[in-house]
Amino acid sequence: MATKSLYDQGLPHDEIKYLEHFQRGNDFCKIELYRSAREEFKAALHYKPGDEASKKLETDCELQIKSDAKKVYVIVPVVLAIIAAVIIFV
């Protein structure tokens, strides 16, 4: 039996928009697009301000973004140093 569409369940507009943003945020997290996911969870909070799940996931995304940034801050100087060494010694 096919499941009912989100739009056929008689939900209020705000609930539908919340569920759309929340699901999109989860989908972005699955493919590690944390900035996009964070923005979707923020949008979900616009429609359901007190939602703890959205707040937690938004915070988790923020932590992951910061962690990824730290990795980049370490890797980029190393790569630049390697490129500079190749240019100098070749």
C-alpha positions as CSV (number, residue, x, y, z in Angstrom):
1,M,0.0,0.0,0.0
2,A,1.4,3.4,-0.9
3,T,2.0,5.9,1.8
4,K,0.1,9.2,1.8
5,S,1.8,12.2,0.6
6,L,2.9,14.8,3.1
7,Y,0.4,17.1,1.4
8,D,-2.5,14.7,1.6
9,Q,-2.5,14.4,5.4
10,G,-4.4,17.5,6.2
11,L,-1.4,19.1,8.0
12,P,-1.2,22.8,8.6
13,H,1.1,24.8,6.3
14,D,3.7,25.5,9.0
15,E,3.9,21.8,9.8
16,I,4.4,20.8,6.2
17,K,7.1,23.5,5.7
18,Y,8.8,22.4,9.0
19,L,8.8,18.7,7.8
20,E,10.1,19.6,4.4
21,H,13.1,21.6,5.8
22,F,13.8,19.1,8.5
23,Q,13.9,16.2,6.0
24,R,16.0,18.2,3.6
25,G,18.4,19.0,6.4
26,N,18.7,15.3,7.2
27,D,19.3,14.5,3.6
28,F,22.1,17.0,3.4
29,C,23.7,15.6,6.5
30,K,23.7,12.1,4.9
31,I,25.8,13.4,2.1
32,E,28.0,15.6,4.4
33,L,26.8,19.0,3.2
34,Y,26.7,20.5,6.6
35,R,26.4,24.1,5.7
36,S,23.3,23.4,3.6
37,A,21.9,21.2,6.3
38,R,22.5,23.8,9.0
39,E,20.5,26.3,6.9
40,E,17.7,23.9,6.5
41,F,17.5,23.2,10.2
42,K,17.4,27.0,10.8
43,A,14.6,27.2,8.4
44,A,12.8,24.4,10.1
45,L,13.1,26.3,13.4
46,H,11.4,29.3,11.7
47,Y,8.3,27.2,11.4
48,K,8.6,25.4,14.8
49,P,10.8,27.6,17.1
50,G,10.9,25.3,20.1
51,D,11.9,22.1,18.3
52,E,14.8,20.5,20.2
53,A,15.6,18.1,17.4
54,S,16.2,20.9,14.9
55,K,18.3,22.9,17.5
56,K,20.4,19.9,18.2
57,L,21.0,19.0,14.6
58,E,21.8,22.6,13.8
59,T,24.4,22.6,16.6
60,D,25.8,19.3,15.4
61,C,26.2,20.7,11.9
62,E,27.9,23.8,13.3
63,L,30.4,21.6,15.2
64,Q,31.1,19.6,12.1
65,I,31.7,22.7,10.0
66,K,34.2,24.0,12.6
67,S,35.9,20.6,12.6
68,D,36.2,20.5,8.8
69,A,37.5,24.1,8.8
70,K,40.3,23.1,11.3
71,K,41.3,20.3,8.9
72,V,41.5,22.7,6.0
73,Y,43.6,25.2,8.1
74,V,46.1,22.4,8.6
75,I,46.1,20.9,5.1
76,V,46.2,24.1,3.0
77,P,49.6,25.4,4.4
78,V,51.1,22.0,3.9
79,V,50.0,21.8,0.3
80,L,51.2,25.4,-0.3
81,A,54.6,24.5,1.2
82,I,54.9,21.5,-1.1
83,I,54.0,23.6,-4.2
84,A,56.5,26.2,-3.2
85,A,59.2,23.6,-2.7
86,V,58.5,22.1,-6.1
87,I,58.6,25.5,-7.8
88,I,61.9,26.5,-6.0
89,F,63.7,23.2,-6.5
90,V,62.6,22.4,-10.1
